[in-house]
């Protein structure tokens, strides 16, 4: 696994060091889960377990009251000390895990578990915000998130059985599982400082103000009157809407899909766990349920990594389709095997959706508010998971239980696909940062552009005067204009501004993208003079 985490440039960019830190974190979280599950679920009867699990679900919501409004903005303010923040979070969790080892049988287990959960979520937020700074150019964000999720799953899968084995040793039990967990968290302190120094640098980052200014444009562009470009000035409502779209991107649409899938996972986890125990299922079926959930998570990460070159929005649509299909199958042909299959598909879909959501936030969110964006998304996802788990505690027949997530995912699928297409279309249009100039051969702004390189009319920059010519005879900055070749390329072409007046109508199609060859001096040729007019001179 160590060799797989260092391929594709991960060792040079610093991603491998972040993956090592994630492995230690995932192993520690798995040991905490084993210890709390053994103390709260398996050691008590079913009726008492329901009340304890309900109390645990309620307590898990408390950290998220602070995560979005406090922890996220606080992490944004320590942009020059991200490695120190990650190390401090690992140190604090190690101390809490050591204290929890001696308080599993008392009431103190709940506040200590609450603190561990809050710090674990804060660590996940800070780690996700660091990912774009260490992502190698050979990998997309979806692939990077997939690789990180895969090493987390492998670490958790290995650590959980080890923790169970240690807990079953006589005179050892779950306290020593938590003490080993504390040592793992302490090792994360050293790994956090092993990250590259560029993690603490803000060079080349996009700020929120820059993103909003790029979307809304200048209030009074150069070359325009007081009313703005073309005599008109965008209204405050239009500018505010553009600012919101630029600041959020497609993340609200993606968050809604992932929220439904996360709620489905929470519902199926607790609903099937109590249903199998109530129907007399042995620990073998509970182990099969855990194996199906783990296998689904792993397959979702693998499939998401394979499809990482596609747009993340497509992964969300596929995830909703898989969840709806699996739950409908469990409703029609209910049984333990179909229930496990539906759980596997739901976990697979939730893993894919989380990869896509993280990639969308990392892609569309400004660097100086990315921690806050991840904190808000984690808060909403935890709300969905707790709400789904609370509904799963209600006793209901098997087919009815699977009908609930089937309706929720199906109701989200069709409007979600429409919103995703709309967000993808809006996000693909380039936005001018400020007043720009267009080449002389481009059509006026109120006309349709010619040539394949020109964008839609609403994506073109305002019409402005040409810049001064350079000593080579070309306008300054012409290389950056769409469709403009390099200097001295006599065989290159430029999109024509209008049809050639000397060409026959039969030679031109109605919507032809006619091009004019450039002369030896790299400038477009002068058309022949009209009758009765002197020839035009070059300047």
N, C-alpha and C positions, 0 to 999 in steps of 0.2 A: 504493500500500500504506500510505503514511503516513496518508492520509485514512481508510482503513478501520480503522486501529488506534485512531482517536480518536472513533468514533461510539459511540452508546449510553452516553454519560456516561463513557467511558474517559479523556477528557482531564481531567475534573474530579476523578475519584477517584484518579488517579495510575497507572492501569493502562497508559496510553499510554507513560509513562516506563519502566515495567518491560518493555514490549514492545520499546522501542528498545534496551534493554540486552540483551534476549534475541536480537535480530537480530544484534548484534555478536558475541555469544557463539556463536551457531549458525554464522555465517560463519567464525569462527576455527576451530571444531571441524571444519568441512568441509575447510578447508585442511590441518589436521593429518592428517585421514584420507587425503586425496589424497597427501600427502608420504609417509606411512608405507606406504600401499598400493603406491606406486611403488617404494619401497625394499625392501619385504619380499616382494611377491607377483609383480609383473609382470616384474621384472628377473632372475628366476632360473627354472630348469627346474621342472617339475611336482613331481618327487620331492623336490627341495630345498625347494620352496615349502611342501610339506606339513609338513616338520619345522620350518620357520621359523614357519609359522602356528600350529602346535601350541605352540611356545615362546611365541609372542605371547599365545595364549589363557591359558596358565599364568600369564604375567606380569600379565595384566589382572585376575586374581583377587586379587593382592596388595593393591591399594588398598582393597578391600572388607573385608579383615581389620581395617582401621583405621576404615572409614567408619561402621559400625554402633556399635561400642563406644566410639569416641573422638570422631570428628568430629561425629556427630549430637548427643550430649550437650553437646559444647563449643559448638556453635551455639545450643543452647537456653539456655546460660548468658549469651550475649551478646545477649539480647533487646533491650537498649537501644542496641545498636550494629549493627543489621542492615545498614545502608547501608555502614558501615565494613567489615564482614565481606565483603560483596559486592565492594567496591573492592579489598580486600586479595587476594581470590582472583583477580581479574582481573590485578592487578599481578604476582602470583607466576606465573601462567600465561604472561604476556608474557615474563618473564625466562627461564622454562624453554624456551619456543618459540625464543627467540633463541639459547640455548645448543644446542638440538637441531639448529639449522640447520648447525652446524659439526661434527656428530657422527653424520651419517646412515650413514657407512660403517664405523663402529667399534662396539665392544661397548657403548659408552655410550648408544647409541640406546635400549636397553631400559630402563635406570633412568630416563632422561629422559622416555620415553614413559609409563612407569609414573607418574611424578609428574604429568604433564599429565592423565592419565586420572583420577587420584585427585582433583586439584583441580577437574577438570571435573564430576565427580560431586558433589563438595561444593558447587560453585556451583549445580548443579541442585537439590540438597536445600534450600539456603538460599532459592533463588528460589521453589520450590514452597511453602515455608512463608510467604512474604510475600504470596502471591496472595490469600488471604482478606482481608487488610488493605487491599488496593487494588481489590478487586472492586466494580464499581458495582452498585447495587441493581437495575438493569434487567436484569442478566445472571445466570444461574445459574452455579455453579462449573464444570459440565461445559462450558458455552458459553465461559467464560473460558479454561479449559484448552484447548479446541478452537482458540480464536483464537491463543493463544500457540504451540501446536503448528503451526498453519498458517504463522505468520510465520517460525518456525524452519525449516520445510520450504522455504519460498520462499527464505529467505536461504541455506540450504545448497545448494539447486538452482542458484542463481545463482553462488555462490562456487566450487563444485566445478569447473564448466567453465572459469572464469577461472583457477583454480589449475592445471588441466591445460594451459591455453594458455601460462601463464607458464613452466611446467616444460619445455615443448617449445621454448622460445626458446633458440637456441644460446648457450652460455656463461652461462646463467642457472640452469636446472635447479630441482630441488626445494628447495635451501637458501633461495633467495629467496622461495619460496612460504611457508616457515616464518617468514622475516623479516617479510613482509607480515602474516602471522597474528599475530606479536608486536605489531605496531603496532595491529591491531584490538583485541587484548586490552587494550592500554594505553588506547585510547579508552574502553573499558568502565569504567575507573576514574572518569572524569568523569561518565559516564552514571549510575553508581551513586549518586553524591552528588546527582544531579538528582532522585532519588526524593523523594516528599513526606515531611515530618518525622514524620507519623503512623506510618510504617513502624517507627520506633524506639520507639513508645509502646505501653504495655501496658494502656491504658484500655479497659475493657469486655471484657477477655479472660476466658475460662473456664479456670481452673486444673484440674489433674488431681484435686486434693483436692475441689474443688467438684463436679466431675462424679461422682466416686465417692460423695460424700455425698448428692447428689441421687438417685442410683440406690438406695443402701442405706437411706436415711432415717435418722432419729435413733435412737439405741439405746434411749432411754426417752422416747417422745413425751409431750408435755404432755397431761394428762388421762388417762393410762394408768397402770396400776399398775407394780410393779417387773417384772412379766413382760412389759411392752410393751403394745401395742394389743390389746385384747380378751383380756388375760390371757396372751398368748403372746408370746414373744420370738424373732425370727428367729435361726436357728442360724448359727454361724460359717460353715458351708459354704454356706448360702443367700446370706449377705451377701457372701462371697468371690466366688461365682459372679456375683452381680449387679454387683459391682465390676469384674470382668473384662469382662463384657458392656458395661458403661458405658465403660470405658477403651479397648476395642478396637472396639466397634461391629461393623459388618459387614466390617471390613478383612481379617480372616483368611480369610473366605470369598472375597472378591474377589481377594486376593493369590494364592490357590491357582489360580484360573482364569487370571489374568494370567501366572503362572509357567509354566503349560503352554503358553500361546500364545507367550511369549517364548522358551521352549526350542524350539518349532517354528520360529520365525523364525531362530534361530541354526543349527538343523540344516539348513534348506533353503538358507540363504545359502551355507554352506561346501560342502554336499553338491552342489548344482547347479553351483557355480563350478568344482569339480574334475571333476565329471562331464562338463560341457561341454568342458573342456580335454582330458580323456582321450578323448572321442569325436571329437576333431578339430574341435571348434567354433572358429570364428574369434572375433576380438574383437567382431564384430558381435553374436553371441549373448550374449557377456558384457555388452555394452552393453544388449542387450534385457533381460537379467536385472536389471541395475541400474535400468533404466527401469521395469520391472514393480514392483520393490520401492519405488521412489520414488512411482510412481503409486498403488500400494496404500496407502502411508502417507498420501498426500494425500487420497485418497478416504475413508480411515478417519476422518481429522480432519474432513472436510466432513460425512460422514454422522453422526459423533458430535455435531457441532455442531447439525445439523438435529434430531436426536433428543435434544437436551440437556434438554428439558423433562420427559422421562421419567425414571424412577428409574434411577440408574447400574447397578443390578443387572440390569435388562433388557438393557442394552447388553452386559454380560458374557455373558449367555445367547446373544444373537444372534451375538456374536463366536465362541463355541464352535461354533455351528451352521455358520457360514460356513467355518471352518477344516476341520471334519470333512467337509463336502460337497466342498470343493475337493480335498482329499487323496484322498478316495474316487474322485472323477472321474479323477484322475491315475493311480490304481491300475488302474482298469477300462480306460481309454483312454489308455495311456501314450504320450507324445510330447513333443516340445519345446514345442509350443504349450500343451498341457494342463499341462505342468510350470510354464511361466511363469504360466498362469492360477491354478494352485494357490498359487504364490508371491505373486501379487498379492492373492488372497483372504486368505492368512495375514498379510501385512503390513497389510492393511485391518483385519483382526480384532484384531491386536496393537495398532494405533493406537487403535481404539475402546476396547479393554480398558484401556489405559494412562490414557486420559481418565477412564474410569469409576473406576478405582482411585484416581487422584489426588483426584477429587471426593469419594469415600467417606472417604479419610483426612482431607481438609480439613473434611469435615462431621462426622465422628464422633470425631475426636481432639482432646484438650484442647490449648489454645494453647501451654502451657509445655512440652509434650513432642512437638510436631508435627515438629520437625526430626529427633528420634530416630526417630519413626515413618516418616518418609520415608527416612531412612538405612537402616533395616532393610528396607524394601520394595525399595529400590534394590539392596541387597546380595543379597537373595533372587532378584530378577530377573536380576541379573548372573550369579549361580550357574546359573540356568536357561539363560541364553543361552550360557554357556561349556560347560555339559554338553551342550546340543544341538549346538553347534559341534564339540565333540570327537567326538560320535557321527557327525556329518557327514563327518569326515575318514576314516572307515572306508569302504573300497570295497565297494559292493553294487550289484546290478542296479537299474535305474530303478524298476520297480513295487514292489520290496521297500523301496526307500528311502522311497517315499511311504506305504507301509503303516504304518511306524513312527509318524509324526505323526498319521495317521488313527486308529489305535488309542488313542493317548494322549489326543487331544482328545475322541474318542467316549466313552472311559471316564470322562472328567471331566464330560461334559455332563449326564448324568441325575442323578447324586448332587449335582452342583453346582447344578442348577436347584432341587432340593429344599432344599438348604441356603440358597440365596438367598431362597426364599419364606419359610423359617423366620426368617431374619435380618430380612427386611422386616417380617414380622408382629410380631416382638419389638421392632423399632426404632420402630414406629409407635405404641406405647402410651405415653401420658404417665406420667411418674414423679413422684410427689409429692416436693417438696424437704424438707418437714418436716411437723410436725403442722398439719393444716388443719381448717377448719370447713366444714360443709355447710349449705345453706339449710334452713329448717324444713320446706319442702314436699318435700324429697327423701326417698326411702324409706330405711329402716335399711340398714346395710351387708350384712346377710345376706339381703336381698331383691333381686329384679331391679329395676333402675332403670326409671323411667318417662320417656317422652319421647325424642326423637331426639338431644338434645344430651348425654345422659348417656353416659359411657363404660362399659366392661365392669367387673364387680365388682372385679376385681383391680387396676384402674387408678384406683379412687376412693380418696380420702384417708380416713384414719381418722375415725370419728364423734367429734365433739367438741362442746363447748358453744357456743352462739351468742355472738357478741360483743355488747357493749353497743350500745344504740340511739343513733342520732345525733339531733340536734335536729329533723331532718325526719321522724322517725318510722320510719326504716329502719335495720336493723342495719348497722353499719360494715362496709365491704368487700363489701356485697351485690352491687355491680356486677360483681365478678369471679366470682360464682358462675355455674355453667352454667345457662342457661335463664332468668336473672333479667333483667327489663326495667329501663329507667331509671325514675327517680322521677317520679311524676305521670302516667305513661302509663296512662290508665284503660282503654284498649282492649287492653292487653297481657294475656298469659296466662302462667300458671305450670304446670308439670307437677304433676298431682294426686298426693297421697301415697297415697291409697286411693280406691276407688270411693265415689261419693256414696251415703250410706245412704238418701236420700230418692228416688233415681232407680230406675226400674223396671229389672229385669234384662233385659228385651227391648230396652231402649234402648242397652245396652252390649255391645260385643263381648268375647269371652273375653280378648283381649290388648289391649284398647283403651288408647290413650294419652290418657285423658280429661283435659281441662284445665278449670280454673276461671277465670272472668273476674275481674279485679281491680276493686275498688271505686274510688270517686272519690278516696279517700285513698291509693290505691296499694297497699292491703293486700288479701289474699284475703278473701272474704266468710265470715261465720260461718254454718254450716249451721243449719237450723231445729232447735229443741229437741226432744228425744225426749219421749214421753208420760210425764208424771209428774215431769219434771225442770224446774227453773227455767232460763230462758235464760242463756246464757253471756255474760259481760261482757268487753268489750275492755279491755286494760290500757293 
